[in-house]
Each structure stands twice: as structure tokens, then as C-alpha cells.
Amino acid sequence: MKITPVRIAILAMALSGMVFAQPEEQKCPPKPVAKHHVAKKAGTKKAAPAVVKSDELKDLKDSIGTLQNEVKQLQEQNAALAGQLKQNQQKAEDAQAVAAKTEQKVEDQKPVVSQLQNDVASVKTSVAATTADVAKNNKRVDELEEPSALHYKGIKLIPGGYVQVASIYRTHNANSDTADKYGAFPLEGNIAAKSNEFRMSGRASRLSLRAEGAAKNIKVLGYFEADFLGLGADSNETQTNSYAPRMRLAFGEVKLPGGWSFAGGQNWSLLQTTKSGINALSEWLPSLIDNSYTVGFSYAREGTFRVTKEVVPGKLWAAVSVENPETVNNTVCMNRTSGAACTPAVNVSLGTAINSLNATPSNDVAPDVVAKVAIEPGWGHYEIKGITRFFRARSYTSGASVVSSGSSHITEGAGIGVGAILPVIKKKLDVEFQALAGKGIGRYGTTGGPDVTENFRGDLVPVKALQAVLGIEAHPTPKLDVNFYLGDEYYGRQTYTQTFTTASNLVGATGTYTIGYGAPNWLDGSCAAESYSATTCMSASQNRNTWAAQPSVFYRLYKGKVGTVQFGGSYAYVYRNTWDGVTTISNTTAVHPKAIENIVMTAFRYTLP
């Protein structure tokens, strides 16, 4: 039962008025009262006393007992709480005393702690310095035992290259090693197209040497690279396979503070797309066994001088270069009346024989000028580039006659290109694209297309061209590369027709003549059909377009500190389409000479680390 002040008051009042009441049956008989007393008090009415029954008294006593017990319990609880409070107060006082002593000890130990902290910092510094010295000494020992480079008078020399043996199979005989002649595969009527070809070769094995040095804020780079795909006077596959080495690259580069760099020597053309900025030796090359790469890939290795500026560090670069100007002239001349080719007098008058325009080197007036801007905004690498070229010929014509004094003719060519490298999936999948379009850019294509052709005055006329290649390079695992390339090259028609009514030493006979590149009336009787007789195939070198699809795969059997051992395979489907001609002068039915080549190559290669 819960004790409340109200209950306590009620019980107290009840106890004060009723605890001594007696039961009615236990009262004594009343005493006699005098009459005068009764009479005296007759007018007064006295109230009857309260009567408490026994069961109610019993309940009250029980309630009082319960209340007393509860009060006792509360008193005991209060006493326990008071004791606990006193203990807590004592503990708090003890804790405060301990805290005071601890604070005093901390104050007393502060100088010691400070000294310990200084000692620890000193030990850490000493340990770091010792660790650095140990690492430096270990690196020196490693360099001495297994040097990654050779050191000569402050220059670091890094040898490189690989040893390779390749197998080559072609469905039509091209009589070539691992460097294909995409624009010269035998046409259908050629005897070489009637047999296949297989060979094995180690001529693509390559050696390189890289030299690096620095003086103050200037960095210097030198690079040399060679393989054995050259032809010497006695080069053959009869017994010794002693092929001459050929120079691929040989250039030097100087990098100055402020983002400027200068490079000169035999280097890759600035037209090529680079993987990083416009840095030397970062050029993107299709990953193939074929040393001619793939159709549509614009490239050259030639004498160059290049100036590069890093405009925005890591973001924007600009460069300009002057490059060796070789000219490829592809000109055919035909008498449309007789079907005969033009006489030698015409060739002389057009400057072909005099200036050796189809020979190497050609007679050029100025270098090719290439400019490029590269940007890396944060994802991918992008380029835009342009080239200007100058062609010169000296002819000896006046009207319809060859004259003794000649005149020079200079013609300009130009092209514009783009390039991009897109890391679609980082370290797993890259997409590359490169394209070049313009006039007079044929020599930069892998098919060996023409730069120029000629008109009857002997002028050199640039030929329209387009070169483009798309690459997809996947790296499913650290050991496996899977690539695919699709490329195309196109060269436009550029022909001139003139009728000569008087025979002269220019044309040799009267008639209508056509000169230029890709004329629709070239005599191509033997281009599409094999013939034992000596028939004509004037479109043998007059390519309209050539396209190719090339997948390749490389698997690294081992890659470590002693180098890389890998095996690779590639397939190429090449479709060469020449400008159409006619079978004979009298039969104007068009023929479309073409060549289809299937190429399978494998290579086992060990690359130096």
C-alpha cells in the first residue's frame, strides 16, 4: 500500500477520537441523578458519542502496522542512500586528490616527455637517412650486378631491340619479306598471281641504342635503330641469307626549360600520331608483324628538324618540322588512236628522263613543312596537323615541239590530318584513329601512292588522296594482346587529253593522246586475264583504292628482368582496286583490274629488357 500524507492524516484523526471507545454491552449502568440536577439541565441536549465497531478497528490497526513497516523500509532505504552518497562523495574527493597528484606528476614529467619526443624524432630522421642510404647502396649494387643501362662520361646508354624469326604465307606471290608492298600485289592477269608464297625470315630483327644525359636544366636524348631489311649487292636467300643492315632511326633531341625542345636527324614524320604529347619515340604504330604496318597508315622515316613547345604543361603542345621532300611521279601517256604508248621524246619533254622524277632522290626545290597541335584535355589524346609540299619539274616543250632550252614549273601540294587515341577502358581497350587528306601526299601512304602526275606542258600536277586507318587494341590479360586494324587509301583520277594534227618530236605522230593518272581508256587487256602473248596492262600501277582488314594477337610467354619472350600471329585481307580501263582500242568494254591477297604471318620474338 502506498503511503500518502492524506492517508496518514485520516488515520491519525481516527485514532485520536476512537481508539479508547468501549463497546456498548460493556458500559456500566448509569448512576442516579438528582432531580434538581435533571431539572436544571433539562433544557440542554447532549450529543451521542461516536461508536467504532470492532472490525473497523481491526482494519485500522492493520493499516497502521502496514504503514509502520513501509515507513521503516523507507527509513532503511534513506539510510542506505545516505551511506552510498557519503561513499561517492569520498570517492570523488579521493579522485580529485589523485587527479591533482597526477597533474602535478604530468607537470613534473613534461620536460622528460619533451626530451623523449625530440629523441624519437631524431631517431626517425636517422632511420630514414639510414634507410635511404641502404636503398641507394642496394641500387648501386643492383646496377653493378645487373645494370639497366651503361654509363659513359655522364651519359646513360640503354641498348634495346629484339631477335625475331617470322613465317610468311601469301596466297599470291609478292616476292617480299615481312615488309609488304600493299599497292603492288599482283593483279589477276599477272603470272605471280597464279602461285602462292611461303618463306621464313629473321631479317626484321632489330637493334637500338638510346643515350640520355642532362646538364643543369637541359636534357639530351640520342637514339639509333636498325634492322636487316635492307638489300646489299649480294643479298639473297640461297644459302647464307646475309642481308645488309638498314638505318631506321638516327636522331638527337634537346629539351630546354620552358617547354621548348629541338630534334634533328632521321626521325618519324611529325604527321604521325603520338601517344603522349608530341614526344619523341612516343609515336603510335599499329601492333603488327608486318613491317609496312597496314593500309591507310600515314608515316615516314626521313631527315627532319623539329621544334616543339609545350604550351600548357600536360595539356597542349604545338610543333613544326621541315622534312625531306621526296616526290613520287606516276604518269602514263597513250596514243588513243593507235593504242601505242607515247614515244620516248614525250617522256623527255615531260622531264621524266631528264629529272629522274621516279628515281631516288628526286629533284626538289624545298622541304616538306609539317605543323601539328596536340591536346590532352583529361581523357584521350587528340591531334590536328597539316602539311605543305613543293614539286618542281623542268620541261623542254614549246607548243607541240621539244626545244633546246627548258623552263621550271613549281606546283604546291597540301594536306590536313587528324589523329586520336581513346582509352575506352583504362589499360584494357584503346581505340586509335588517324587520317590524312589532300593533294600530293601519296608518298606518306603504305601503298606507295603517287604524289603527282604530268600534263602535256610538263607541269607536275598533285593527285588527290585520302589515307585513313582505325585501330582497336585490347589487352584482356597482362600477357595477351588482341588487335584489329581497318584501313583504306584512295587516289583520284587526273588526266589530260589533246589532239595533235601535226607530227612532231613531242608526240611522234598525229592523233589524240591522253596523259596523266587513272585514265578510263588505258589498255588493260592482260590486267584481268592471264595471257602468254605480250598484251598491255597500263593500269598495273594506277591504283584507285586499296583497303585491308588486319587482326593480330600476341601472347607473352615470359616477361621479367631478363626481357620478354612472346609469340604472335596476324592475318591480313587486302583488296587492291585499280582504275578501270578497256581491253582494246576497238572494244570499249570496261575492265576493272584488281588484286586480292591473303597474308598469314607468325613471329617468335625475344625482346631485350
NUSE-767508 format. One record per residue (C-alpha): residue number from 1; residue in three letters; chain; x, y, z. Coordinates in steps of 0.05 Angstrom, whole numbers, plus 32768, in hexadecimal, padded with zeros to 4 digits. Last residue first. Layout:
! residues N
NUM:ALA:A:X:Y:Z
...
END
This chain:
! residues 609
609:PRO:A:850B:7F8D:7A71
608:LEU:A:8521:7F73:7A2D
607:THR:A:84EA:7F55:7A03
606:TYR:A:84E7:7F0C:79EE
605:ARG:A:84B7:7F00:79B4
604:PHE:A:8494:7EC6:7993
603:ALA:A:846C:7EE1:7958
602:THR:A:8432:7EC8:792E
601:MET:A:8417:7EE4:78ED
600:VAL:A:83DA:7ED4:78C3
599:ILE:A:83CA:7EFD:7885
598:ASN:A:838E:7EFA:7857
597:GLU:A:8393:7F24:7818
596:ILE:A:835D:7F3B:77E8
595:ALA:A:8373:7F60:77AA
594:LYS:A:834A:7F8A:777B
593:PRO:A:8343:7F9E:7732
592:HIS:A:82FF:7FBB:7720
591:VAL:A:82F1:7FB2:76D6
590:ALA:A:82C5:7FE1:76AE
589:THR:A:82A9:7FCC:766B
588:THR:A:82C6:7FFE:7639
587:ASN:A:82DA:7FC9:7606
586:SER:A:82FA:7FEB:75CA
585:ILE:A:8334:8008:75F2
584:THR:A:833D:7FC7:7618
583:THR:A:832C:7FA9:765D
582:VAL:A:8315:7FEA:767E
581:GLY:A:8328:800C:76BE
580:ASP:A:8312:800E:7707
579:TRP:A:8339:8031:773D
578:THR:A:835A:7FFE:776B
577:ASN:A:833C:7FD9:77A6
576:ARG:A:8368:7FB7:77DA
575:TYR:A:8344:7F8E:780F
574:VAL:A:836F:7F76:7849
573:TYR:A:8359:7F43:787D
572:ALA:A:838E:7F3F:78B2
571:TYR:A:839B:7F0C:78E9
570:SER:A:83C9:7F12:7925
569:GLY:A:83EC:7EE4:7956
568:GLY:A:8417:7EF1:7993
567:PHE:A:8445:7ECC:79C4
566:GLN:A:8467:7EEF:79FD
565:VAL:A:84A7:7EED:7A27
564:THR:A:84B5:7F2C:7A4F
563:GLY:A:84F5:7F42:7A71
562:VAL:A:8524:7F2B:7AA8
561:LYS:A:8501:7F52:7ADF
560:GLY:A:84BE:7F34:7ACF
559:LYS:A:848B:7F23:7A9A
558:TYR:A:847F:7EDC:7A84
557:LEU:A:8451:7EB8:7A54
556:ARG:A:8435:7EFA:7A3D
555:TYR:A:83FB:7EEE:7A0C
554:PHE:A:83F0:7F19:79CF
553:VAL:A:83B2:7F1A:79A2
552:SER:A:83A4:7F3C:7960
551:PRO:A:8369:7F51:7936
550:GLN:A:8373:7F74:78F3
549:ALA:A:833E:7F8F:78C4
548:ALA:A:8358:7FB0:7885
547:TRP:A:8344:7FE4:7851
546:THR:A:8362:7FFB:7810
545:ASN:A:8346:8032:77E5
544:ARG:A:834A:804A:779D
543:ASN:A:838F:802D:7790
542:GLN:A:83B1:803C:774D
541:SER:A:83EF:8010:7753
540:ALA:A:83DB:7FD7:7724
539:SER:A:83A8:8004:7703
538:MET:A:83CE:8001:76C0
537:CYS:A:83C7:7FB6:76BB
536:THR:A:83D9:7FA7:7671
535:THR:A:83DE:7F65:764D
534:ALA:A:841D:7F3E:763F
533:SER:A:8400:7EFA:7631
532:TYR:A:83FD:7EC5:7666
531:SER:A:83BE:7EE3:7684
530:GLU:A:83A0:7EE4:76CA
529:ALA:A:8360:7F0B:76CF
528:ALA:A:8351:7F48:76F9
527:CYS:A:838D:7F74:76EA
526:SER:A:839B:7F56:76A6
525:GLY:A:836C:7F80:767C
524:ASP:A:8376:7FBF:76A5
523:LEU:A:837D:7FF5:7670
522:TRP:A:8372:8036:7694
521:ASN:A:8331:8057:767F
520:PRO:A:8314:806D:76C2
519:ALA:A:8353:8095:76D3
518:GLY:A:836E:8087:7719
517:TYR:A:83AA:80B7:771B
516:GLY:A:83C1:80E7:76E5
515:ILE:A:83C6:80E9:769A
514:THR:A:8395:80DD:7661
513:TYR:A:83A7:80E6:7619
512:THR:A:837D:80F1:75DA
511:GLY:A:83A0:80E8:7598
510:THR:A:83DC:80FE:756F
509:ALA:A:841E:80DC:7579
508:GLY:A:845F:80E5:75A1
507:VAL:A:843C:8108:75DA
506:LEU:A:8470:813D:75EC
505:ASN:A:84A0:8134:75B2
504:SER:A:8468:814A:7585
503:ALA:A:842F:812E:755C
502:THR:A:83F9:8160:754C
501:THR:A:83B0:8159:755E
500:PHE:A:83BD:814E:75A9
499:THR:A:837E:8142:75D3
498:GLN:A:8382:814C:761E
497:THR:A:8368:8126:765B
496:TYR:A:837B:8132:76A3
495:THR:A:8374:8104:76E0
494:GLN:A:8370:8109:772C
493:ARG:A:8348:80D1:774B
492:GLY:A:8346:80CD:7797
491:TYR:A:836F:80A4:77C8
490:TYR:A:834D:8080:7803
489:GLU:A:836B:805C:783E
488:ASP:A:8345:8031:7871
487:GLY:A:8351:8013:78B5
486:LEU:A:8332:7FE3:78E8
485:TYR:A:835C:7FCC:7922
484:PHE:A:834D:7F98:7958
483:ASN:A:8376:7F87:7996
482:VAL:A:8376:7F52:79CD
481:ASP:A:83AD:7F56:7A01
480:LEU:A:83B8:7F20:7A37
479:LYS:A:83E8:7F1B:7A71
478:PRO:A:83CC:7F50:7AA0
477:THR:A:8386:7F37:7A90
476:PRO:A:834E:7F4F:7A63
475:HIS:A:837B:7F84:7A42
474:ALA:A:8353:7F9F:7A07
473:GLU:A:836B:7FCB:79CD
472:ILE:A:8339:7FE5:799B
471:GLY:A:8356:800C:7960
470:LEU:A:8337:8036:792A
469:VAL:A:835F:804B:78EE
468:ALA:A:8358:8083:78BB
467:GLN:A:837B:809C:787C
466:LEU:A:8359:80C9:7849
465:ALA:A:8379:80E3:7809
464:LYS:A:8371:8115:77D0
463:VAL:A:83AC:8115:77A0
462:PRO:A:83D9:8152:779B
461:VAL:A:83E8:816A:7753
460:LEU:A:8431:816F:773C
459:ASP:A:8436:819B:76FE
458:GLY:A:8454:817D:76C0
457:ARG:A:842A:81A5:7690
456:PHE:A:8403:8167:767C
455:ASN:A:83ED:8159:76C4
454:GLU:A:8411:8133:76FA
453:THR:A:8402:8108:7738
452:VAL:A:840F:8117:7781
451:ASP:A:8415:80F9:77C6
450:PRO:A:8406:80B2:77B1
449:GLY:A:83F4:807A:77E1
448:GLY:A:8427:804D:7802
447:THR:A:83F3:8020:7823
446:THR:A:840B:8032:7869
445:GLY:A:83F8:807B:7862
444:TYR:A:8428:80B5:786E
443:ARG:A:843F:80B4:7825
442:GLY:A:83F9:80C4:780D
441:ILE:A:83F3:810A:782D
440:GLY:A:83EE:8134:77ED
439:LYS:A:83A7:814D:77F8
438:GLY:A:8380:8148:7838
437:ALA:A:8367:8119:786E
436:LEU:A:8388:80F9:78AB
435:ALA:A:8367:80CC:78DE
434:GLN:A:8379:80AB:7921
433:PHE:A:834C:8087:7952
432:GLU:A:835C:8060:7990
431:VAL:A:832F:803A:79C1
430:ASP:A:834B:801F:7A01
429:LEU:A:8331:7FE6:7A2D
428:LYS:A:834B:7FC8:7A6E
427:LYS:A:837C:7FF7:7A90
426:LYS:A:8343:8029:7A9D
425:ILE:A:8305:8014:7A76
424:VAL:A:82F6:8044:7A3D
423:PRO:A:833C:8061:7A3E
422:LEU:A:8333:808B:79FE
421:ILE:A:836E:809C:79D1
420:ALA:A:835D:80D0:799C
419:GLY:A:837B:80EB:795C
418:VAL:A:8368:811E:7928
417:GLY:A:8384:8133:78E5
416:ILE:A:838A:816B:78B3
415:GLY:A:83AD:8168:7870
414:ALA:A:83D3:8194:7840
413:GLY:A:83F4:8194:77FB
412:GLU:A:8415:81CD:77D7
411:THR:A:842E:81D0:7790
410:ILE:A:846F:81EB:7775
409:HIS:A:847D:81EC:772A
408:SER:A:84C3:81F7:770F
407:SER:A:84D2:8209:76C7
406:GLY:A:84FD:81E9:7692
405:SER:A:852A:81FC:7658
404:SER:A:8535:81CC:761E
403:VAL:A:84ED:81C7:7607
402:VAL:A:84BD:818C:7602
401:SER:A:8482:819B:75D6
400:ALA:A:8436:819E:75DB
399:GLY:A:8432:81E2:75FB
398:SER:A:8476:81EF:7618
397:THR:A:8491:81B7:7642
396:TYR:A:84D0:81AA:766A
395:SER:A:84B7:819D:76B0
394:ARG:A:84D5:81A9:76F5
393:ALA:A:84AC:818D:772E
392:ARG:A:84A3:81A5:7775
391:PHE:A:8475:8190:77AD
390:PHE:A:846A:81B5:77EF
389:ARG:A:8446:8198:782C
388:THR:A:841D:81B3:7865
387:ILE:A:8405:8188:789F
386:GLY:A:83D0:818F:78D4
385:LYS:A:83C1:8172:7918
384:ILE:A:8388:816B:794A
383:GLU:A:8392:813F:7987
382:TYR:A:836B:8121:79C1
381:HIS:A:837F:80F6:79FD
380:GLY:A:834B:80D8:7A2B
379:TRP:A:832A:80ED:7A6C
378:GLY:A:8345:8129:7A93
377:PRO:A:8348:815F:7A5E
376:GLU:A:8385:8141:7A3A
375:ILE:A:8393:816E:79FF
374:ALA:A:83C2:8169:79C4
373:VAL:A:83D0:819F:798F
372:LYS:A:83F8:818E:7950
371:ALA:A:841E:81B0:7919
370:VAL:A:8443:818F:78DF
369:VAL:A:846E:81B0:78A9
368:ASP:A:8488:8185:7871
367:PRO:A:84CC:819E:785C
366:ALA:A:84DA:81CB:7820
365:VAL:A:84EC:81C7:77D6
364:ASP:A:84ED:817C:77CA
363:ASN:A:8512:8152:7796
362:SER:A:8501:810B:77AA
361:PRO:A:852F:80DE:77D0
360:THR:A:851E:80A9:77BE
359:ALA:A:8501:809B:777A
358:ASN:A:84BC:80A8:775F
357:LEU:A:84CA:80F1:7752
356:SER:A:850C:80E2:772E
355:ASN:A:8514:812B:771B
354:ILE:A:8527:8121:76D2
353:ALA:A:8502:80DF:76C8
352:THR:A:84BF:80F5:76E2
351:GLY:A:84C5:813E:76CC
350:LEU:A:8485:813F:76A3
349:SER:A:84AE:814C:7664
348:VAL:A:84D8:810E:7672
347:ASN:A:849A:80E3:767C
346:VAL:A:847C:80FF:763D
345:ALA:A:84BA:80F1:7615
344:PRO:A:84BA:80AA:762F
343:THR:A:847A:809F:7605
342:CYS:A:8436:809D:7626
341:ALA:A:8418:8058:762F
340:ALA:A:83F5:803A:75F4
339:GLY:A:83AA:8030:75F0
338:SER:A:83A9:804A:75A9
337:THR:A:8375:8081:75B0
336:ARG:A:8376:8088:75FB
335:ASN:A:83C1:8095:75FB
334:MET:A:83D3:8087:7643
333:CYS:A:83F8:80AA:767C
332:VAL:A:83FE:8090:76C4
331:THR:A:8418:80BA:76FE
330:ASN:A:8426:80A5:7746
329:ASN:A:8456:80D5:7767
328:VAL:A:846C:80CA:77B0
327:THR:A:8491:8106:77CD
326:GLU:A:84C0:8105:780A
325:PRO:A:84C1:8143:7835
324:ASN:A:84EB:8137:7875
323:GLU:A:84C8:8157:78B0
322:VAL:A:84C1:819C:78D0
321:SER:A:849D:8199:7912
320:VAL:A:846B:81C1:793B
319:ALA:A:8450:81B2:7981
318:ALA:A:8419:81C6:79B1
317:TRP:A:8407:81A6:79F4
316:LEU:A:83CC:81AC:7A24
315:LYS:A:83B8:8188:7A64
314:GLY:A:83F2:816D:7A8E
313:PRO:A:8411:81B1:7A97
312:VAL:A:83EB:81E4:7A6D
311:VAL:A:8413:81FD:7A30
310:GLU:A:8445:81C3:7A2E
309:LYS:A:846C:81DD:79F2
308:THR:A:848B:81B1:79BC
307:VAL:A:84BE:81C0:7986
306:ARG:A:84CF:818A:7953
305:PHE:A:8506:817E:7921
304:THR:A:84FB:8142:78F4
303:GLY:A:851F:810E:78C9
302:GLU:A:84EF:80D5:78BC
301:ARG:A:84C5:809E:78D9
300:ALA:A:8480:80A5:78BD
299:TYR:A:8439:8098:78D2
298:SER:A:83F0:8099:78BD
297:PHE:A:83CC:8058:78CE
296:GLY:A:8395:804B:789A
295:VAL:A:83AA:8003:788C
294:THR:A:83CF:7FE1:78C5
293:TYR:A:8413:7FDD:78E7
292:SER:A:8449:7FD8:78B1
291:ASN:A:8473:7FAF:78E1
290:ASP:A:843C:7F7B:78E5
289:ILE:A:843D:7F59:7929
288:LEU:A:8408:7F88:7942
287:SER:A:83FB:7FB9:797B
286:PRO:A:83E7:7FF7:7954
285:LEU:A:8419:802E:7964
284:TRP:A:840A:8069:7992
283:GLU:A:8445:8098:7999
282:SER:A:8460:80A0:79E0
281:LEU:A:84A9:809D:79C9
280:ALA:A:84B0:80EA:79CA
279:ASN:A:847A:810E:79F1
278:ILE:A:8441:8135:79D2
277:GLY:A:8412:812C:7A0D
276:SER:A:840D:80E2:7A1D
275:LYS:A:83F5:80AC:79EE
274:THR:A:840C:80CE:79AF
273:THR:A:83E8:80D0:796C
272:GLN:A:8414:80D3:792F
271:LEU:A:8418:8111:7904
270:LEU:A:8456:8128:792B
269:SER:A:847C:80F5:7901
268:TRP:A:84A5:80C1:7927
267:ASN:A:84EE:80D3:792E
266:GLN:A:852E:80D6:7906
265:GLY:A:8552:8110:7926
264:GLY:A:853D:814D:794E
263:ALA:A:8516:815C:798D
262:PHE:A:850A:819D:79B3
261:SER:A:84E3:81A5:79F3
260:TRP:A:84C3:81E0:7A17
259:GLY:A:8497:81D7:7A55
258:GLY:A:84B2:8212:7A7E
257:PRO:A:84F5:81F2:7A8E
256:LEU:A:8517:81D1:7A53
255:LYS:A:8510:818B:7A35
254:VAL:A:8545:8175:7A02
253:GLU:A:8538:813D:79D1
252:GLY:A:8565:8111:79A5
251:PHE:A:8556:80E6:796A
250:ALA:A:8565:80A3:7948
249:LEU:A:852A:8078:7935
248:ARG:A:8520:803E:7904
247:MET:A:8566:8033:78E9
246:ARG:A:856E:7FF4:78C0
245:PRO:A:8596:7FB6:78CD
244:ALA:A:85AB:7F8D:7890
243:TYR:A:858F:7F47:7886
242:SER:A:85BD:7F0B:788A
241:ASN:A:858A:7ED3:787F
240:THR:A:85C4:7EA1:787D
239:GLN:A:85A9:7E6E:784D
238:THR:A:857E:7E83:7813
237:GLU:A:8555:7EB9:7836
236:ASN:A:8577:7EF4:7816
235:SER:A:859D:7F35:7825
234:ASP:A:85DC:7F3B:77FA
233:ALA:A:85D7:7F85:77E7
232:GLY:A:85B5:7F96:7829
231:LEU:A:856B:7F9A:7836
230:GLY:A:8550:7FB7:7877
229:LEU:A:851F:7F93:78A4
228:PHE:A:8555:7F86:78D7
227:ASP:A:8540:7FB4:7911
226:ALA:A:855A:7FF6:792D
225:GLU:A:854C:8027:7965
224:PHE:A:8572:8063:7981
223:TYR:A:855B:8094:79B6
222:GLY:A:8579:80D0:79D9
221:LEU:A:8558:80F7:7A11
220:VAL:A:8570:8135:7A36
219:LYS:A:8550:8158:7A71
218:ILE:A:8562:81A0:7A83
217:ASN:A:8554:81BC:7AC9
216:LYS:A:859B:81B3:7AE3
215:ALA:A:85BB:8182:7AB3
214:ALA:A:8594:8142:7AA6
213:GLY:A:85A1:8101:7A81
212:GLU:A:857E:80C9:7A5C
211:ALA:A:8597:809B:7A25
210:ARG:A:856B:8066:7A04
209:LEU:A:8587:802D:79DB
208:SER:A:855E:8001:79AD
207:LEU:A:8562:7FBD:798C
206:ARG:A:852C:7F9B:7963
205:SER:A:851C:7F56:7948
204:ALA:A:84F0:7F60:790A
203:ARG:A:851F:7F38:78E0
202:GLY:A:8512:7EF7:7905
201:SER:A:84EC:7ED7:78CC
200:MET:A:84C0:7E9C:78B9
199:ARG:A:849F:7E97:7875
198:PHE:A:845F:7E82:7853
197:GLU:A:843F:7E9B:7813
196:ASN:A:8402:7E8A:77E8
195:SER:A:83FD:7E81:779E
194:LYS:A:83D1:7E9C:7766
193:ALA:A:83D4:7EE5:777C
192:ALA:A:841E:7EE7:7769
191:ILE:A:840A:7EDA:7720
190:ASN:A:83E5:7F1C:771F
189:GLY:A:839E:7F1B:7704
188:GLU:A:837C:7F22:7748
187:LEU:A:83A7:7F5B:775F
186:PRO:A:83E7:7F4E:7786
185:PHE:A:83ED:7F74:77C9
184:ALA:A:840D:7FB7:77BC
183:GLY:A:83E7:7FE8:77E8
182:TYR:A:83EE:7FBF:7827
181:LYS:A:8438:7FB3:781E
180:ASP:A:8443:7F8B:785E
179:ALA:A:847F:7F90:788D
178:THR:A:8485:7F4B:78AF
177:ASP:A:84AA:7F31:7871
176:SER:A:8493:7F3A:782A
175:ASN:A:848C:7F12:77EA
174:ALA:A:8443:7F26:77E4
173:ASN:A:842B:7EE0:77D1
172:HIS:A:83E1:7ED8:77DA
171:THR:A:83C0:7EB3:7814
170:ARG:A:83F5:7ECF:7842
169:TYR:A:8419:7EAB:787B
168:ILE:A:844F:7ECA:78A6
167:SER:A:8474:7EAA:78E1
166:ALA:A:849A:7ED6:7911
165:VAL:A:84D9:7ECE:793C
164:GLN:A:84E7:7F07:796B
163:VAL:A:851F:7F23:7996
162:TYR:A:850D:7F63:79B9
161:GLY:A:8523:7FAB:79C4
160:GLY:A:8542:7FD1:79FD
159:PRO:A:8583:7FEC:7A1A
158:ILE:A:857E:8025:7A4D
157:LEU:A:85BA:8054:7A52
156:LYS:A:85BA:8086:7A8C
155:ILE:A:85E8:80C1:7A80
154:GLY:A:8614:80DE:7AB8
153:LYS:A:8655:80C9:7A96
152:TYR:A:863B:8084:7A83
151:HIS:A:8608:805E:7AAC
150:LEU:A:85E8:801E:7A94
149:ALA:A:859F:8011:7AA5
148:SER:A:8573:7FE3:7ACD
147:PRO:A:85B1:7FC8:7AF0
146:GLU:A:85AB:7F82:7B10
145:GLU:A:85E5:7F79:7B41
144:LEU:A:85FE:7FC1:7B42
143:GLU:A:85B9:7FDF:7B3C
142:ASP:A:85A0:7FB0:7B72
141:VAL:A:85DA:7FC4:7BA0
140:ARG:A:85CC:800E:7B92
139:LYS:A:8582:8003:7B9F
138:ASN:A:8593:7FE0:7BE0
137:ASN:A:85C1:801A:7BF4
136:LYS:A:8589:804C:7BE5
135:ALA:A:8557:8022:7C0B
134:VAL:A:8587:801D:7C46
133:ASP:A:8595:8067:7C45
132:ALA:A:854B:8077:7C42
131:THR:A:853E:8047:7C7C
130:THR:A:8577:8067:7CA4
129:ALA:A:855B:80AC:7C97
128:ALA:A:8516:8096:7CAB
127:VAL:A:8531:8073:7CEA
126:SER:A:8558:80B2:7CFE
125:THR:A:851B:80DD:7CF4
124:LYS:A:84F1:80AD:7D1C
123:VAL:A:8526:80AB:7D53
122:SER:A:8528:80F7:7D57
121:ALA:A:84DC:80FA:7D5A
120:VAL:A:84DD:80C6:7D92
119:ASP:A:8512:80ED:7DB9
118:ASN:A:84EB:812E:7DB2
117:GLN:A:84AD:810A:7DCB
116:LEU:A:84D4:80ED:7E05
115:GLN:A:84EE:8132:7E18
114:SER:A:84A9:814F:7E16
113:VAL:A:8491:8115:7E41
112:VAL:A:84C8:8122:7E75
111:PRO:A:84BA:816C:7E76
110:LYS:A:8470:815D:7E7F
109:GLN:A:847B:812B:7EB8
108:ASP:A:8472:815B:7EF3
107:GLU:A:8435:8179:7ED4
106:VAL:A:841A:8134:7EC8
105:LYS:A:842A:8121:7F11
104:GLN:A:8406:815F:7F2A
103:GLU:A:83CB:814F:7EFF
102:THR:A:83CC:8108:7F1A
101:LYS:A:83CE:8121:7F63
100:ALA:A:8393:814F:7F55
99:ALA:A:836E:8117:7F32
98:VAL:A:837C:80E8:7F6D
97:ALA:A:8360:811C:7F9E
96:GLN:A:8324:8127:7F72
95:ALA:A:8319:80DD:7F6E
94:ASP:A:831C:80D7:7FBB
93:GLU:A:82EA:810F:7FC3
92:ALA:A:82BD:80EF:7F90
91:LYS:A:82C5:80AC:7FB3
90:GLN:A:82B3:80CC:7FF5
89:GLN:A:8276:80ED:7FD7
88:ASN:A:8262:80AB:7FB9
87:GLN:A:826A:8089:7FFD
86:LYS:A:8240:80BF:801F
85:LEU:A:820B:80B8:7FE9
84:GLN:A:820B:806C:7FF4
83:GLY:A:8202:8076:803E
82:ALA:A:81CA:80A8:8034
81:LEU:A:81A9:8079:8002
80:ALA:A:81AD:8040:8034
79:ALA:A:818F:806C:806C
78:ASN:A:8158:8083:803D
77:GLN:A:8149:803B:802B
76:GLU:A:8145:8028:8075
75:GLN:A:8118:8062:8084
74:LEU:A:80EC:8050:8049
73:GLN:A:80E8:8008:8062
72:LYS:A:80D5:8020:80A8
71:VAL:A:80A0:804D:808B
70:GLU:A:8085:8012:8064
69:ASN:A:8082:7FE7:80A2
68:GLN:A:805F:801E:80CA
67:LEU:A:802E:8028:8092
66:THR:A:801E:7FDD:8091
65:GLY:A:8014:7FDD:80DD
64:ILE:A:7FE8:801A:80D9
63:SER:A:7FBE:7FFA:80A3
62:ASP:A:7FB6:7FBB:80CD
61:LYS:A:7FA1:7FE4:8109
60:LEU:A:7F6F:8009:80DE
59:ASP:A:7F53:7FC8:80C4
58:LYS:A:7F4B:7FAD:810B
57:LEU:A:7F28:7FEC:8122
56:GLU:A:7EF8:7FE4:80E8
55:ASP:A:7EEA:7F9C:80FC
54:SER:A:7EDD:7FB2:8145
53:LYS:A:7EA9:7FE7:8136
52:VAL:A:7EB7:802E:8146
51:VAL:A:7E83:8057:816C
50:ALA:A:7E80:80A2:816B
49:PRO:A:7E64:80C3:81AB
48:ALA:A:7E1B:80DC:81AD
47:ALA:A:7E11:8128:81AF
46:LYS:A:7DF5:814A:81EF
45:LYS:A:7DB3:8171:81ED
44:THR:A:7DAC:81A8:8223
43:GLY:A:7D68:81C0:823D
42:ALA:A:7D62:8189:8270
41:LYS:A:7DA2:819C:8290
40:LYS:A:7D88:81BB:82CF
39:ALA:A:7D4F:818B:82D3
38:VAL:A:7D7C:8152:82CF
37:HIS:A:7DAC:816F:8303
36:HIS:A:7D72:8180:8330
35:LYS:A:7D5A:813A:8327
34:ALA:A:7D9B:811E:833E
33:VAL:A:7DBC:80EC:8310
32:PRO:A:7DBF:80A3:831B
31:LYS:A:7DFE:8082:82FE
30:PRO:A:7DFC:8064:82B9
29:PRO:A:7E06:8019:82B2
28:CYS:A:7E4F:8007:829E
27:LYS:A:7E61:8001:8253
26:GLN:A:7E79:7FBC:8235
25:GLU:A:7E3E:7FB0:8208
24:GLU:A:7E49:7FF2:81E5
23:PRO:A:7E91:7FE3:81D1
22:GLN:A:7EC6:800F:81ED
21:ALA:A:7EE6:804C:81CB
20:PHE:A:7F31:8056:81D8
19:VAL:A:7F4A:8054:818F
18:MET:A:7F12:807F:8176
17:GLY:A:7F21:80C8:8177
16:SER:A:7F6E:80CD:816E
15:LEU:A:7F74:808E:8143
14:ALA:A:7F43:80A6:8110
13:MET:A:7F65:80E9:810A
12:ALA:A:7FAA:80C8:8102
11:LEU:A:7F90:8098:80CD
10:ILE:A:7F72:80D0:80A5
9:ALA:A:7FB2:80F9:80A9
8:ILE:A:7FE0:80BE:8093
7:ARG:A:7FB2:80AE:8059
6:VAL:A:7FB4:80F5:8040
5:PRO:A:8000:80F8:8046
4:THR:A:8009:80BB:801A
3:ILE:A:8022:8075:8028
2:LYS:A:801A:8044:7FEE
1:MET:A:8000:8000:8000
END
